[in-house]
Amino acid sequence: MKTIPRVFIIESLDFSDEQADRFEGKILAKMLQLSGSESQYIYLRTRRELEKAITLFKKSKFRYLHISCHGNRSGIALTLNSLSFDELGKILGPALRGRRVFFSSCFVVTTACAAPLLFGTGCLSVIGPYRKIHFDRATIFWSAFYHIMLRDESSSMKSQKIQEITSSLQEVFSVHMRYFRKSDTANCGFKQAQLRADSKGKL
């Protein structure tokens, strides 16, 4: 299925975040709108709602799935449910062929996360923090990332460009990102791309 280079945002926070109006995903959707890039935003609280949202994502033909939620090295947390990475892989996997996944979640992007999302699914890549990240830095990082990638790579995101921009922005905003991408030669089906600061890059 042919996809289009647009961002589908799913967000799920805890009640204290909701009360404090810390909706990073909603802000990101507004930023994408300001830059002239169509996006779709869904806020949800349960696993059942996530399953429905992923069905909508698959039908949307949007290429980029952005997930904003809490997490740890074992899985992600929705408002009312927690999911292990294996459970998450079963939900997301059928919708990921030819697509990329971006997490805005503390500690989440590790090998344990990448494996069920990349192995045998056709997913192109998984990117996000592997340490704690604050709401303000996450919001500005992803706003800058999508602005640059969708401006300079409007029809697609090339791997080398992703590495360059992610490397540069993580240095600028002092965040810690990892980038796993599909590999036809690796036994596990994916490999970790090395992220380095690009001192020559001009954003």
N, C-alpha and C positions, 0 to 999 in steps of 0.2 A: 504494500500500500504506500502510495506517495504521501509524504508528510510535508507540512509547511513550517518554516522557521519561526515559530511563535512559542510563547511561554504559557504553560498551563500551571497555575499556582494553587496548591492545596495547603491550607493552614489549619493547625489544631493546637491550641494552647491550654494552659491550666486556668482555673477561675480567677486567680490573682492577676494573671496577665490580662485577661479580659477586662477586669475592673480597672486596671491601670492603663488600658487602651494601648497595649504594646503589640499592635497588629503589624508586624514587619511585612508579612506577605501582602496585606492590603495596601501598604505604602508603596511597595514594589510595583504592584499593579498600576497604581496611579503614576508612578515614575515612567513606566513603560508607555502608558497612554500619552504622557506629556512628550515623549520622544517619538510619538507617531507609530508605536509598535502595538498591534493588537495583542491582548492577553485575555485569559479567562481566570477568574478567581473564585475559589470555593472554600468556605469555612465549614469545618465539620468537627464533631466531637466523639464519634464512635467508629468502631471497626466496620460495622455495616454501612455507615455513610461513606467510609473510605472505599469500600468495595464498589459502591455505586459511582463514586467520583472517578475511579479508575476506568470504569466502563465508559463514562462520559469522555474521559481523556482519550481513550482509544478511538472513540468515534469522532472526536474533534479533529483528528489528523495533525494536531499540534505536535511539534517535534521535541519540545523541551518540557520536562516535568520538574517543577520546583516544589520542594516539600519543606515547609517551615513548621517546626515542632520541637519539643524537647526530646532529648535522647541521651543514651550512654553507650558504652562499648558492647552492650548486649542487644540493644534494640531501640525502638522509638516509643514515645509516649504520646497518645492522643489525649484529649481532655478526660475521657472516661474509660479508655482501654489502653493497655500496653501491648506491643507486638515485638516478638523476637525477629531477628533478621530473616530467619527461615520462613516465618509466617508472612513477613512483609514481601519476601521474594515470591511466595505463592500467589499473593494478591496482585503484585505489580508485574510479575514476569510475563504473563500473556499479552500485556500491552506495550512491551518495551522494544520490540523489534524495530531497528532503525532509529531509535530515539536515545536521548541523553537524560540522565537524572542528576539533579542538583539538590543538595541538602543544605538547609540552614538550620543546623541542629548541633548542639555541643557533643563532641566526642564520637560522633556517629561513623564517619567515613574511615573504616578500617578494612582489612582483608575479610573479616567476618561479615561485614556489610556488603562488600563488593561481590563476593562469591555467589550468593543466591540471585543477585540482580544481573550479573554478567554471564555466568556460565549457562550456556544453552538457550539463552533468551533472545539473542540478537541485539541486546542493548549495546550501544556504542561506548558509553562511558558513565562513570559515577564520580562526582566531584563534591567536595564539601569539607567542613572542619573536622579535624581529629583531636582538637582540644576545645576548651571552653571558648565560646564566642559571645560577646554581648550584643544586645539588640541593636544598639546604634551602629556598631561596626559591621554587623551582618547586613543591615539595611543599606549602608553606604557602599559596602563592598559589592553586593549583588547588583545594586543600581548601576554602579560604574561598570561592572563586568558586562551586563547585558547591553548597556548603552554602547560600549565599544564593540562588542562582538556582533550585535545586530546592525551596527552602523557599517563596520568594515567587512563583515562576513554576512551580508544580508540574506544570502541564499543558503548558506551552510556555515557550520563551525568546523574549521580544520584543526586537527590535533595540535599541530605546531603552534598555531595562533592561540589556542586555548592555553597551552603551556606558557607561552610568553606573557599573556595578559594576566593569568592567574599568578604567575611568579611575581610580576611587577606589582600587582595590587595587594598581594599579601604582605609585601614589604612596606608599601605605603601605609596600609591600615593596621599593620601589626596583628595579623590573624594567621592561623596555621591551617593550611589546606592540604588535601591530598587529592590526587587525580588518578583514578584507575580506568584503563581503557581496554576494550576488546582486543584480543590477540589470537590469531589463527595458528600461531606457532607454539604458544605456551600450553602446557598440559592442562592447566586449570582454566584456560580459556580467556585469561586476561593478564595484564601486567600493570605495574604501577609506573606512571610517568614521573620522571624527576622534575621537580619544580625548583627553579633557581631565580634569584633576582636578576632582572634584565637591566643593567646599568645604562644600556644604550637606548632603552625603550623610551619613546615619547608618547604619552597618552593624550 
